[in-house]
Amino acid sequence: ILEAALNLKAEGIEVKPEIMIPLTSVGNELRFQRDFIRETAQKVFEEKGDKINYQIGTMIEVPRAAVVADKLAKCADFFSFGTNDLTQMTFGFSRDDVGKFLPVYLEKGILIKDPFQSIDQDGVGQLVKMGVEKGRETKGNLMTGVCGEHGGDPASVEFFHRIGLNYVSCSPFRVPIARLVAGQAVARESLHIKQEVLEG
């Protein structure tokens, strides 16, 4: 990653790589990985005789990572919530097997929505919210976002905006929907603030 970025820099193209460590759940594990990346980067910079800025972040994909996000933030420049895996691990559902029983759960009203399509705001969503809040207790300007199919679901994007995520990412065909919903969420928030000012 860093060699490719340095090659681009030599061609006059500036990039700032963001290296993301997946499936982290222990602060010491993330620290070990971060230090390994830094050591490797230093070797690459010495070999190439040049250097670039880069960031190291982590995926928040397991419930424990959200619970200890304040500790993980000490070693991370950003968090990306992998809500597909977080949903799977929070519910204890295998995405490979969920198709066998989820239609019945939806039909019987056990679940209102498919939690892999629209974020479970009461469970998984609260873990994301906790992770954002705890991460920013440690690092106030921590960049947070979500990646996965939830990033293209209107109700999920609205929820992510409310809890303070900086970005969403999703599959290309869902990008127009995500952009529209994000814009609507910001517009609604602006209108709400203006109304409060006028009434207050």
Secondary structure in CASP SS format (residue, H / E / C, confidence):
PFRMAT SS
TARGET T0000
AUTHOR 0000-0000-0000
METHOD secondary structure of the structure
MODEL  1
I C 1.00
L H 1.00
E H 1.00
A H 1.00
A H 1.00
L H 1.00
N H 1.00
L H 1.00
K H 1.00
A H 1.00
E C 1.00
G C 1.00
I C 1.00
E C 1.00
V C 1.00
K C 1.00
P C 1.00
E E 1.00
I E 1.00
M E 1.00
I E 1.00
P C 1.00
L C 1.00
T C 1.00
S C 1.00
V C 1.00
G H 1.00
N H 1.00
E H 1.00
L H 1.00
R H 1.00
F H 1.00
Q H 1.00
R H 1.00
D H 1.00
F H 1.00
I H 1.00
R H 1.00
E H 1.00
T H 1.00
A H 1.00
Q H 1.00
K H 1.00
V H 1.00
F H 1.00
E H 1.00
E H 1.00
K H 1.00
G C 1.00
D C 1.00
K C 1.00
I C 1.00
N C 1.00
Y C 1.00
Q E 1.00
I E 1.00
G E 1.00
T E 1.00
M E 1.00
I E 1.00
E C 1.00
V C 1.00
P H 1.00
R H 1.00
A H 1.00
A H 1.00
V H 1.00
V C 1.00
A H 1.00
D H 1.00
K H 1.00
L H 1.00
A H 1.00
K H 1.00
C H 1.00
A C 1.00
D C 1.00
F E 1.00
F E 1.00
S E 1.00
F E 1.00
G E 1.00
T H 1.00
N H 1.00
D H 1.00
L H 1.00
T H 1.00
Q H 1.00
M H 1.00
T H 1.00
F H 1.00
G C 1.00
F C 1.00
S C 1.00
R C 1.00
D C 1.00
D C 1.00
V H 1.00
G H 1.00
K H 1.00
F C 1.00
L H 1.00
P H 1.00
V H 1.00
Y H 1.00
L H 1.00
E H 1.00
K C 1.00
G C 1.00
I C 1.00
L C 1.00
I C 1.00
K C 1.00
D C 1.00
P C 1.00
F C 1.00
Q C 1.00
S C 1.00
I C 1.00
D C 1.00
Q C 1.00
D C 1.00
G C 1.00
V H 1.00
G H 1.00
Q H 1.00
L H 1.00
V H 1.00
K H 1.00
M H 1.00
G H 1.00
V H 1.00
E H 1.00
K H 1.00
G H 1.00
R H 1.00
E H 1.00
T H 1.00
K C 1.00
G C 1.00
N C 1.00
L C 1.00
M E 1.00
T E 1.00
G E 1.00
V E 1.00
C E 1.00
G C 1.00
E H 1.00
H H 1.00
G H 1.00
G H 1.00
D C 1.00
P H 1.00
A H 1.00
S H 1.00
V H 1.00
E H 1.00
F H 1.00
F H 1.00
H H 1.00
R H 1.00
I C 1.00
G C 1.00
L C 1.00
N C 1.00
Y E 1.00
V E 1.00
S E 1.00
C C 1.00
S C 1.00
P H 1.00
F H 1.00
R H 1.00
V H 1.00
P H 1.00
I H 1.00
A H 1.00
R H 1.00
L H 1.00
V H 1.00
A H 1.00
G H 1.00
Q H 1.00
A H 1.00
V H 1.00
A H 1.00
R H 1.00
E H 1.00
S H 1.00
L H 1.00
H H 1.00
I H 1.00
K H 1.00
Q H 1.00
E H 1.00
V H 1.00
L H 1.00
E H 1.00
G C 1.00
END
